[in-house]
Amino acid sequence: MGVNRKNEPKPGGGLAWREPILASLVCCLSLAYLFHSFLLSRGDSITGDLGDARFCMVILEHWWAVCHGLASPRDPNFLSPAQDVLGYSVTLFLYTPIYLPLRLLHLDTYVAFELTLMAIRTLGFAFTYLMIRRTFRLSVAPSLLGACLFTVANISFPSANHAQLLNFMFVPLQVILIGGYLGKGSRNSLAAAGFLTGAMMFTDVYEVFFEVLMALALIPVWTAVEWSADRDSLVRRLQDWSRHSARDILSAAPFFLIWLLPFFAVYYPVFERTGGRPYAEVFSYMRDWREILNPGPDNWLWGRSLGKWFQGWVPPVGEGSFGITPLMAFVAALSTMVSLLRLGPRRSADREPPDWRPRAIAILGLASGALYIVSVHFGIHSLWWVIYYVVPGAKGLRVPGRVNILLVLNASVLCALTLAWLLARRPAHWMRWAATMLALCLIVEQVNTQQVSGISRSSELRYFARLASPPPGCQRFYVIDPRLSEAPYVGQMDAMVLARRLNIATVNGYSGSDAPGWDLYYFDGGYQNRVARYLLANNIWDGTCTADLERGRWIPFGQSSAELASHIPDGGKAEMVFTANGNGRLFEASGWSSPEPIGTWTDGPEARLVVSGLSPARGLLTMRATALGFFAKSHTDVSVKVSVNGHEVTVWALRVTDKSPERVAEAPPAFLGPPVTTISFDIDDPRSPLELGVSADSRKLGMLLVKLSLIQQQ
């Protein structure tokens, strides 16, 4: 952008051989600090918790399975039988060039995952250092400060559970490549930047989306600053850019667009079905504007004061709550304001070109401030509302506060620029000491005592080793009796890990979205009955088995059916009430509308109930129902075929002239379970009130079931 760096120290010289050694030393110290638990435990303590971190492991293992021909790229084997499940969350595709070779070396999932995190952190340090050193042309000390600050930033700890956010580590490489094009006109650099941006977007869309917003903020700020300094020079540069750069961008565009095919193949089916995330959900994850200085309660320097104060002041909303550490924010803000005061038109009498640092600091500081303002809420209002409804793709994001990681990178660069500014032109001895102390204080305030290694590799391996191969004929499974029942996501993740280890599908799962009709998250009293409804609704009853996590055993589905909420006691009698306050929902499998004060309507051509505990040994099953049909002037009778486990037992003719709503059906013992008995009601001609001109109700109604009594006695 026309920056004159005549006065900058050139890389090389006397530091040529010492620079890589010094940079490597600082990088190793940063990694030792971040991964000390893993190193001290000899590879047993893994970064993250039993939820999101293991989710990332499952996704990486999914790509390992894809490479071996054991899985379809878009369909991880959880939330079965839903399709396009990969599009519910992140793909982590950019991590696979590191993770897959580690697995080829026969490292297990946990070690390969941790080493992948370490490798990406190493790349992040290197890219940040090279970005500041080469693109911004700063000396070694400020470059090391910026790279160290971004690598060990305080925000790395509260966001450690979300390994997908390490995608931000590739942002400095993008800047290097774009800088290579702007500084040297390298089309190869521009093409590589486009390719990397597409790969990052396919890996996790958050980073690229925030970069787009950052660019939208940078362009007008840069234009205004350059206009105030030298409008004629700005106009000439823009004219040159319009003549040359447009053609270069078009030639580099295919390298980015090549990633749109897999991106839309994975994410568009899910977005089309869900329409994105509701704004109310996004707003609930949004930070209060005052949280820019919230370091979190575990920050070593500020946690006992500011961190706990923020906790009592503003309700936290996860990793998006944490901002920039106070001193870093102060340096970034103060340097931005001072730089703004130094801006002004260039005088033709000046012999030396003006210092470019104040302009760079002002531009980056103002753009970062604008990005922060749109990502937070002020009471019940937020500028993110405009982003949500105007910018394409915004409805797919849940946590705007994750932009803080990009802002920490910007703040790290601002601190490096500020340090370089202070050390420029042979400063006084006291200024060097002040700059050194400032750098040390910036690093010290990043120290965080939060324990982020919440996974024990040895414990995990022992836990899953208890469940060997599933029984023959088991095509999919669901889990019961998980550990930590108060944290349902742990049990869901256990099922996903087990499914990937054994290469067998599970109906359980945990992701950014839920599959259609899936309501199996909570392991409460009605869990197994909801499983039964889900299996029946998706026609996957046959071939499903159960993994008993507490006892470490596999069991056929029927052996655990006594725990179903729809279980019939040994007496062989049960009464189901389908009014709003009744127990009918416990028995419903599919084809039912929501219960109403008078009963529950069938919705569609078939409705099913599932009951466990009925045994052929007890004899004949008698069903007594209170049922009415849906009638209108041109629709006066409804025919309902009643079947038990697929065997027709009777047909109920519901007529508008009926004097009694009571109906009876009997099923011989041979038609009954175990493990469960399915009672089906096939409606001959379901009609909606809308098509009959009765109301705007579009449900296909057939039978209103009020009560159903089951009696089975020897």
C-alpha positions in Angstrom: 0.0 0.0 0.0 2.8 2.3 -0.8 4.6 2.0 2.6 8.1 3.3 2.6 10.4 1.3 4.9 13.7 2.9 4.1 14.5 3.3 7.7 13.7 -0.3 8.7 16.4 -2.8 9.6 16.8 -5.4 6.9 16.6 -9.0 7.8 20.0 -10.6 7.9 23.3 -9.0 8.9 24.9 -10.0 12.2 21.7 -11.8 13.3 21.5 -14.1 10.3 22.7 -17.2 12.2 21.4 -16.3 15.6 17.9 -15.4 14.5 16.5 -18.9 13.7 18.1 -20.2 16.9 16.5 -17.5 19.0 13.1 -17.9 17.3 13.2 -21.7 17.8 14.1 -21.3 21.5 11.2 -18.9 22.1 8.9 -21.2 20.2 9.9 -24.2 22.2 9.4 -22.4 25.5 6.0 -21.3 24.3 5.0 -24.8 23.4 6.4 -26.2 26.7 4.3 -23.7 28.6 1.1 -24.6 26.6 1.6 -28.4 26.6 3.4 -28.9 29.9 0.7 -31.3 31.2 1.1 -33.5 28.2 4.9 -33.5 28.4 5.1 -34.0 32.2 2.5 -36.8 32.1 4.5 -38.6 29.4 1.7 -38.3 26.9 -1.2 -39.1 29.2 -2.9 -35.7 29.7 -4.6 -34.6 26.5 -5.7 -31.0 25.8 -9.5 -30.5 26.0 -12.4 -31.9 27.9 -14.6 -35.0 27.3 -16.9 -33.1 25.0 -15.7 -30.8 22.2 -12.1 -32.0 22.1 -13.2 -35.6 21.6 -15.6 -34.4 19.0 -12.6 -33.1 17.0 -10.9 -36.4 17.5 -13.9 -38.2 16.1 -14.0 -35.9 13.0 -10.3 -36.5 12.4 -10.8 -40.3 12.8 -13.6 -40.0 10.3 -11.1 -38.7 7.7 -8.8 -41.6 8.7 -11.8 -44.0 8.0 -12.5 -42.2 4.7 -8.9 -42.8 3.6 -9.4 -46.5 4.3 -12.7 -46.7 2.5 -14.6 -47.3 5.7 -16.8 -44.2 5.6 -18.4 -41.8 3.2 -16.8 -38.3 3.3 -20.1 -36.5 4.2 -21.4 -39.1 6.6 -19.7 -39.8 9.9 -21.2 -42.7 11.7 -23.0 -40.9 14.5 -26.6 -39.6 14.6 -27.5 -42.6 12.4 -29.3 -42.9 10.1 -29.2 -39.1 9.4 -27.2 -38.1 6.3 -24.8 -35.2 5.6 -23.9 -35.1 9.3 -20.5 -33.7 8.6 -22.2 -30.4 7.7 -23.6 -30.1 11.2 -20.3 -28.8 12.5 -16.6 -28.5 11.4 -14.6 -30.6 9.0 -11.1 -29.9 10.3 -9.8 -30.8 6.8 -6.8 -28.6 7.0 -5.6 -30.6 10.1 -5.5 -33.9 8.2 -2.1 -33.4 6.4 -0.6 -33.4 10.0 -2.9 -35.9 11.7 -3.1 -38.7 9.1 0.7 -39.2 8.8 0.9 -39.4 12.6 -1.8 -42.2 12.5 0.3 -43.9 9.7 3.1 -44.1 12.3 0.7 -46.2 14.4 0.2 -43.5 17.0 -3.2 -43.8 18.7 -5.9 -41.2 18.4 -5.1 -39.3 21.5 -1.3 -38.9 20.9 -1.9 -38.1 17.3 -4.4 -35.5 18.2 -2.1 -33.8 20.8 0.8 -33.8 18.4 -1.4 -32.2 15.8 -2.3 -29.4 18.1 1.4 -28.9 18.9 2.3 -28.8 15.3 -0.4 -26.2 14.4 0.7 -24.1 17.4 4.3 -24.3 16.1 3.2 -23.3 12.6 1.2 -20.4 14.2 4.2 -19.1 15.9 6.4 -19.4 12.8 3.8 -17.8 10.6 3.2 -14.9 13.0 6.9 -14.3 13.4 7.5 -14.3 9.7 4.5 -12.1 9.1 5.8 -9.4 11.5 9.4 -9.9 10.5 9.0 -10.0 6.7 5.7 -8.4 5.9 5.9 -5.6 8.4 9.7 -5.5 8.3 10.3 -5.2 12.0 13.4 -6.2 13.8 13.8 -9.5 15.7 12.8 -8.4 19.2 9.3 -7.0 18.2 8.7 -9.9 15.9 9.4 -12.4 18.7 7.2 -10.5 21.1 4.2 -10.5 18.6 4.6 -14.2 17.8 5.0 -15.1 21.5 2.0 -13.0 22.5 -0.3 -14.6 19.9 0.9 -18.2 20.7 0.6 -18.1 24.5 -2.3 -15.6 24.6 -4.5 -15.8 27.7 -7.5 -16.6 25.4 -5.8 -19.8 24.4 -6.9 -21.4 27.7 -10.6 -20.8 27.8 -10.8 -21.7 24.1 -8.6 -24.9 24.4 -11.6 -27.2 24.3 -12.4 -26.0 20.8 -9.5 -27.4 18.7 -11.2 -26.1 15.5 -10.3 -22.6 16.6 -6.6 -23.3 15.9 -7.6 -22.6 12.3 -6.8 -19.0 13.3 -3.1 -20.0 13.4 -3.1 -20.0 9.6 -4.3 -16.3 9.3 -0.7 -15.0 9.5 0.3 -17.2 6.6 -2.6 -15.6 4.6 -1.2 -12.1 5.4 2.3 -13.2 4.3 1.0 -14.5 1.0 -1.1 -11.4 0.4 1.8 -9.2 1.4 4.0 -11.1 -1.1 1.6 -10.0 -3.8 1.1 -6.4 -2.7 4.9 -5.9 -2.1 6.4 -7.9 -5.0 3.4 -8.4 -7.4 3.8 -12.2 -7.1 0.8 -13.9 -8.7 1.8 -17.2 -7.2 1.5 -15.7 -3.7 -2.0 -14.4 -4.5 -3.0 -17.8 -5.9 -1.6 -19.6 -2.8 -3.5 -17.1 -0.6 -6.8 -18.0 -2.4 -6.2 -21.7 -2.1 -5.4 -21.4 1.6 -8.4 -19.2 2.2 -10.7 -21.8 0.6 -9.1 -24.6 2.6 -9.5 -22.7 5.8 -13.2 -22.0 5.0 -13.8 -25.7 4.4 -12.0 -26.5 7.7 -14.0 -24.1 9.9 -15.9 -21.1 8.4 -15.5 -18.8 11.5 -12.0 -17.6 10.7 -12.6 -16.7 7.1 -15.9 -15.0 7.9 -14.2 -12.8 10.5 -11.4 -12.1 8.1 -14.0 -10.9 5.6 -15.4 -8.6 8.2 -11.9 -7.4 9.1 -11.3 -6.6 5.4 -14.5 -4.7 5.2 -13.3 -2.6 8.1 -9.7 -2.2 6.9 -10.5 -0.9 3.4 -12.4 2.3 4.4 -10.1 3.0 7.3 -7.0 2.6 5.2 -8.6 4.8 2.5 -9.4 7.5 5.0 -6.0 7.5 6.6 -4.1 7.5 3.3 -6.5 10.2 1.9 -5.7 12.5 4.9 -1.9 11.9 4.3 -1.6 12.3 0.5 -4.7 12.1 -1.6 -2.9 12.4 -4.9 -0.6 9.5 -4.1 -3.7 7.5 -3.0 -5.5 8.2 -6.3 -2.5 7.1 -8.3 -2.1 3.9 -6.4 -5.8 3.1 -6.7 -5.6 3.7 -10.5 -2.6 1.4 -10.7 -4.4 -1.2 -8.7 -7.5 -1.1 -10.9 -5.4 -1.6 -14.1 -3.3 -4.5 -12.8 -4.7 -6.2 -9.7 -8.2 -6.9 -11.0 -6.7 -9.2 -13.7 -4.5 -10.9 -11.1 -7.4 -11.5 -8.8 -9.4 -13.1 -11.6 -6.5 -15.4 -12.4 -6.2 -16.4 -8.7 -9.9 -16.9 -8.1 -10.1 -20.5 -9.4 -7.7 -21.6 -6.6 -10.2 -20.3 -4.1 -13.4 -21.4 -6.0 -12.1 -25.0 -6.2 -13.0 -25.3 -2.5 -16.6 -24.2 -3.0 -17.6 -27.5 -4.4 -16.8 -29.6 -1.3 -17.9 -26.7 0.9 -21.4 -26.5 -0.5 -21.6 -30.2 -0.9 -21.1 -30.6 2.9 -22.9 -27.5 4.3 -25.6 -26.5 1.9 -28.0 -29.5 2.5 -27.9 -28.7 6.3 -28.4 -25.0 5.8 -31.2 -25.6 3.4 -33.0 -27.8 6.0 -32.4 -25.6 9.0 -32.1 -22.1 7.5 -29.2 -21.4 9.8 -29.2 -20.5 13.4 -32.0 -18.3 14.9 -30.9 -14.8 15.8 -32.1 -15.3 19.4 -29.6 -18.2 19.7 -26.8 -16.2 18.3 -27.6 -13.2 20.6 -27.5 -15.6 23.6 -23.9 -16.3 22.8 -23.0 -12.7 22.3 -20.7 -10.9 24.7 -21.5 -7.7 26.6 -19.5 -4.8 25.2 -17.7 -4.3 28.6 -16.0 -7.7 28.4 -13.2 -6.5 26.2 -11.0 -6.5 29.3 -12.3 -9.8 30.8 -9.3 -12.1 31.3 -11.3 -14.9 33.0 -11.0 -16.0 36.6 -7.9 -18.2 36.0 -5.6 -15.5 34.7 -2.6 -15.4 37.0 -2.2 -11.7 37.1 -5.8 -10.4 36.7 -8.0 -13.4 37.6 -8.5 -12.6 41.3 -9.5 -9.1 40.6 -10.9 -8.4 37.1 -11.8 -12.0 36.3 -13.9 -12.7 39.3 -15.4 -9.2 39.1 -16.5 -9.8 35.6 -18.0 -13.2 36.5 -20.3 -11.5 39.1 -21.1 -8.7 36.7 -21.8 -10.2 33.4 -23.0 -13.8 32.9 -20.4 -15.8 31.0 -21.3 -17.4 27.7 -18.4 -19.8 27.2 -15.1 -19.1 25.5 -16.6 -16.1 23.6 -16.8 -14.2 26.9 -13.1 -13.7 27.3 -11.4 -10.6 25.8 -7.9 -9.2 25.6 -5.8 -8.9 28.7 -5.9 -5.3 30.1 -2.3 -4.2 29.5 -2.4 -5.5 25.9 -5.7 -3.7 25.3 -4.3 -0.6 26.9 -1.1 -0.6 24.7 -3.2 -1.3 21.6 -5.7 1.5 22.4 -3.1 4.1 23.5 -0.8 3.5 20.5 -3.8 3.8 18.2 -4.9 7.1 19.7 -1.3 8.5 19.7 -0.9 7.4 16.1 -4.1 9.2 15.1 -2.8 12.4 16.7 0.4 12.1 14.6 -1.5 11.7 11.3 -1.6 14.6 9.0 -0.9 15.7 5.4 2.6 15.1 4.1 4.6 18.2 3.5 6.6 18.4 0.2 9.5 20.0 2.1 10.1 16.9 4.1 13.4 15.3 3.0 12.8 11.9 4.6 9.6 9.9 4.1 7.3 9.9 7.1 7.4 7.0 9.6 4.9 4.4 8.4 4.4 2.9 11.8 1.8 5.5 13.1 -0.3 4.9 10.0 -0.1 1.2 10.3 -1.0 1.3 14.0 -3.9 3.7 13.4 -5.3 1.6 10.5 -5.1 -1.7 12.3 -6.3 -0.3 15.6 -9.4 1.5 14.2 -10.4 -1.5 12.1 -10.0 -3.9 15.1 -12.1 -1.6 17.2 -14.9 -1.5 14.6 -14.8 -5.3 14.4 -15.2 -5.6 18.1 -18.1 -3.2 18.3 -20.2 -5.1 15.8 -19.6 -8.4 17.6 -20.9 -7.4 21.0 -24.3 -6.3 22.4 -25.2 -3.1 24.1 -28.1 -4.1 26.4 -30.7 -5.7 24.1 -29.2 -4.2 20.9 -26.3 -5.2 18.7 -24.9 -4.2 15.4 -24.5 -7.9 14.7 -28.1 -7.8 13.7 -27.1 -6.0 10.5 -24.3 -8.6 9.9 -26.8 -11.5 10.5 -29.3 -10.3 8.0 -27.0 -8.7 5.4 -23.8 -10.6 5.1 -24.1 -14.0 3.4 -23.2 -16.9 5.7 -23.7 -15.0 8.9 -26.7 -17.2 9.9 -24.4 -20.2 10.1 -22.4 -18.8 12.9 -23.4 -19.3 16.6 -20.6 -17.5 18.6 -19.7 -14.0 17.3 -17.4 -13.7 20.4 -14.8 -16.0 18.8 -13.7 -13.0 16.8 -11.7 -12.2 19.9 -9.0 -14.6 18.8 -8.5 -12.6 15.6 -8.5 -9.4 17.7 -5.8 -10.9 19.9 -3.7 -11.5 16.8 -4.3 -7.9 15.8 -3.4 -6.7 19.3 -0.2 -8.8 19.2 0.8 -7.0 16.0 0.0 -3.6 17.5 2.2 -4.3 20.5 5.0 -5.4 18.2 4.6 -2.2 16.1 4.5 -0.1 19.3 7.7 -1.8 20.6 9.4 -1.2 17.3 8.3 2.4 17.3 9.7 3.0 20.8 13.1 1.4 19.8 13.4 3.3 16.5 16.1 5.9 15.8 18.5 5.0 18.7 16.3 5.7 21.8 17.7 6.7 25.1 18.9 4.1 27.6 15.8 4.5 29.8 13.6 4.0 26.8 15.2 0.6 26.0 14.6 -0.5 29.6 11.0 0.7 29.5 10.4 -1.1 26.3 11.9 -4.3 27.7 9.8 -4.1 30.8 6.7 -3.4 28.8 7.4 -6.6 26.7 7.9 -8.7 29.8 4.7 -7.4 31.4 2.8 -8.1 28.2 4.0 -11.7 28.3 3.5 -12.2 32.0 -0.1 -11.1 31.9 -0.9 -13.9 29.5 -0.1 -16.5 32.1 -3.2 -18.6 32.9 -3.6 -21.3 35.5 -6.6 -23.0 34.0 -6.3 -26.8 33.7 -7.0 -27.5 30.1 -5.8 -31.1 29.9 -9.0 -32.8 30.9 -8.6 -36.1 29.1 -6.6 -39.0 30.5 -5.4 -41.1 27.6 -4.8 -44.2 29.8 -8.3 -43.9 31.4 -9.9 -43.6 28.0 -8.2 -46.6 26.6 -9.2 -48.7 29.6 -12.8 -47.5 29.5 -13.4 -48.4 25.9 -11.3 -51.6 26.0 -14.1 -53.1 28.1 -16.4 -53.0 25.1 -14.9 -55.4 22.5 -16.7 -56.4 19.3 -20.5 -56.0 19.3 -22.7 -59.1 18.9 -23.2 -60.6 15.5 -25.9 -58.9 13.4 -25.5 -55.6 15.2 -25.6 -52.9 12.6 -25.9 -49.9 14.9 -26.2 -49.3 18.6 -27.2 -46.8 21.3 -25.7 -46.4 24.8 -27.2 -46.8 28.2 -26.0 -46.0 31.7 -23.2 -43.5 30.7 -20.7 -42.0 33.1 -21.4 -38.4 34.3 -25.1 -38.5 33.6 -25.3 -34.9 34.8 -23.3 -34.0 31.7 -25.2 -35.8 28.8 -22.7 -34.7 26.2 -20.1 -37.0 27.7 -22.3 -40.1 27.2 -23.1 -38.9 23.6 -19.4 -38.5 22.9 -18.6 -41.9 24.4 -21.0 -43.4 21.9 -19.3 -41.5 19.0 -15.8 -42.5 20.1 -16.9 -46.2 20.4 -18.7 -46.0 17.0 -15.5 -44.8 15.3 -13.3 -47.3 17.1 -15.4 -50.3 16.1 -16.6 -48.8 12.7 -20.3 -49.3 13.6 -22.9 -46.6 13.5 -24.6 -45.2 16.6 -27.9 -43.3 16.9 -26.3 -41.2 19.6 -24.3 -38.1 18.8 -23.3 -34.6 19.7 -22.8 -31.8 17.2 -23.6 -28.2 16.3 -27.1 -29.3 15.1 -29.4 -32.2 15.7 -30.7 -34.7 13.2 -34.4 -34.5 12.2 -36.6 -36.0 14.9 -33.6 -36.7 17.1 -34.3 -36.1 20.9 -31.9 -38.5 22.6 -29.6 -36.0 24.3 -30.7 -36.6 27.9 -30.3 -39.9 29.6 -33.4 -39.5 31.8 -36.3 -41.9 32.6 -37.8 -41.6 29.2 -34.6 -42.0 27.2 -35.0 -45.6 26.1 -38.6 -45.0 25.0 -37.5 -42.1 22.9 -34.8 -44.4 21.4 -37.5 -46.9 20.6 -39.6 -44.2 18.9 -36.6 -42.9 17.0 -35.7 -46.4 15.8 -39.3 -47.1 14.7 -39.7 -43.7 13.0 -36.6 -44.4 10.9 -37.3 -48.1 10.3 -34.0 -49.2 11.8 -35.4 -51.3 14.6 -33.8 -54.5 13.3 -30.1 -54.7 13.7 -29.9 -52.3 16.6 -28.1 -53.4 19.8 -27.3 -51.7 23.1 -23.9 -50.8 24.6 -24.1 -50.8 28.4 -21.3 -48.3 29.3 -21.5 -48.8 33.0 -21.1 -52.5 33.0 -18.9 -52.7 29.8 -21.1 -55.2 27.9 -23.1 -55.5 24.7 -26.8 -56.6 25.0 -29.6 -57.1 22.5 -32.1 -54.3 22.6 -34.9 -56.4 24.1 -32.9 -57.3 27.2 -32.9 -53.7 28.3 -36.6 -53.0 27.3 -37.7 -53.3 31.0 -36.2 -49.9 31.5 -38.4 -48.3 28.8 -40.9 -45.8 30.1 -43.5 -47.7 28.1 -42.9 -51.0 30.0 -46.0 -52.8 31.0 -45.7 -54.2 34.6 -45.9 -57.9 35.4 -49.6 -57.6 36.0 -50.2 -57.3 32.3 -52.4 -54.2 32.6 -51.8 -50.6 31.5 -53.9 -47.5 30.8 -52.6 -44.9 28.4 -54.2 -41.4 28.5 -53.5 -39.2 25.5 -54.8 -35.9 26.8 -52.5 -33.0 27.4 -51.7 -34.1 30.9 -51.7 -37.9 30.2 -49.0 -40.5 29.8 -49.6 -41.2 26.2 -46.5 -39.5 24.9 -44.4 -42.3 26.6 -45.8 -44.9 24.2 -45.9 -42.9 21.0 -43.4 -43.9 18.3 -44.4 -42.0 15.2 -47.4 -40.4 13.3 -48.8 -38.5 16.3 -49.5 -34.8 16.7 -49.1 -32.9 19.9 -51.5 -33.8 22.7 -54.5 -31.6 23.2 -56.9 -31.3 26.2 -59.3 -33.7 24.5 -56.7 -36.3 23.2 -54.1 -36.8 20.5 -54.7 -36.8 16.8 -53.0 -39.1 14.3 -51.1 -37.0 11.7 -50.6 -38.8 8.4 -51.5 -42.3 7.1 -50.0 -44.3 9.9 -49.5 -43.8 13.7 -47.6 -46.3 15.9 -47.3 -47.0 19.6 -44.5 -49.1 21.2 -45.0 -51.1 24.3 -42.5 -53.4 26.2 -43.3 -56.1 28.7 -46.0 -57.9 26.7 -45.3 -61.7 26.6 -46.9 -64.4 24.5 -46.8 -66.6 27.6 -49.5 -64.4 29.2 -52.1 -65.1 26.6 -54.5 -62.9 24.6 -54.1 -59.1 24.5 -57.3 -57.1 24.8 -57.2 -53.4 23.7 -60.0 -51.1 24.7 -59.8 -47.6 23.1 -61.8 -44.4 23.3 -61.4 -43.0 19.8 -63.1 -40.6 17.5 -62.7 -39.8 13.8 -62.0 -36.5 12.1 -65.3 -35.5 10.4 -66.5 -32.7 8.2 -69.6 -32.2 6.0 -68.0 -34.1 3.1 -66.0 -36.5 5.3 -68.2 -38.5 7.6 -66.4 -41.8 8.1 -62.8 -42.9 8.8 -61.4 -46.5 8.5 -58.6 -47.5 10.8 -56.8 -50.8 10.4 -55.3 -52.0 13.7 -52.2 -54.1 13.6 -49.9 -55.7 16.2 -46.3 -56.2 15.2 -47.4 -56.1 11.5 -50.3 -58.5 11.9 -53.8 -57.0 11.2 -56.2 -57.7 14.1 -59.2 -55.6 13.2 -60.6 -52.6 11.4 -62.3 -49.8 13.2 -65.0 -48.0 11.3 -65.3 -44.6 12.8 -68.5 -42.8 11.7 -70.0 -39.4 12.5 -73.3 -41.3 13.5 -71.6 -43.5 16.1 -73.3 -43.3 19.5 -70.2 -44.5 21.4 -66.5 -43.8 21.0 -65.5 -47.1 22.6 -63.5 -49.6 20.4 -62.1 -53.0 21.1 -59.4 -55.1 19.4 -57.8 -58.4 20.4 -54.4 -59.8 19.5 -53.4 -63.5 19.9 -50.3 -64.3 21.9 -48.3 -65.2 18.8 -48.5 -61.6 17.6 -46.8 -60.2 20.6 -43.2 -59.4 21.6 -40.6 -59.7 23.0 -38.8 -57.5 23.2 -41.4 -54.9 22.3 -44.8 -54.8 20.7 -45.7 -52.3 18.1 -49.4 -51.3 17.8 -50.1 -49.6 14.4 -53.1 -47.6 13.3 -53.4 -47.2 9.5 -55.7 -44.5 8.4 -57.5 -45.1 5.1 -58.0 -41.5 4.1 -56.5 -38.9 6.4 -57.6 -35.4 5.5 -56.6 -31.9 6.7 -59.0 -29.3 8.0 -57.4 -26.9 5.4 -58.3 -29.0 2.4 -61.8 -29.5 3.7 -62.3 -25.8 4.3 -62.7 -26.2 8.1 -59.7 -24.2 9.2 -56.1 -23.3 8.3 -54.8 -26.5 10.0 -52.7 -28.5 7.5 -52.3 -31.7 9.6 -53.5 -34.9 8.0 -56.0 -35.9 10.7 -57.6 -39.3 11.0 -58.3 -40.6 14.5 -58.4 -38.8 17.9 -57.2 -41.2 20.5 -58.3 -40.3 24.0 -57.5 -43.4 26.0 -56.2 -46.9 25.4 -56.3 -49.8 27.9 -54.2 -52.9 27.5 -55.2 -56.1 29.4 -53.2 -59.3 29.2 -54.1 -62.0 31.7 -53.5 -65.7 31.7 
